[in-house]
Amino acid sequence: MVRIKAALDARKESGSDIVIVARTDSRQAVSFDESLWRARALADAGADVLFIDALASKEEMKAFCEVSPLVPKMVRHTPYVLVNTNYWYCIVCEECYFITFLL
């Protein structure tokens, strides 16, 4: 959170229109619940856009969108999302649109 606050201060001091994108990689390293908690904390700290790496399903994407609903979300789009070591789920851009991943 300190880095977000430092970025906010730098943006204010410079008078620029920098967009602060906050990313967490905790989905794979810790847990999905931890990544939601971190995303909420990053939004509360003032991040302009939230990004959780390695979301594994549409359900996770929808849950992510419920965190701080007024803060835009970002998803790294590949046509396939690894669900487990033996199964890839295909998600297309149109599905992301309906899940509300819009900037």
Secondary structure, DSSP 4 states (H G I P E B T S, - for coil): -HHHHHHHHHHHHHT-----EEEE-HHHHT-HHHHHHHHHHHHHHT-SEEEETT--SHHHHHHHHHSSTTS-EE----SEEEEETTEEEE--HHHHHHHT---
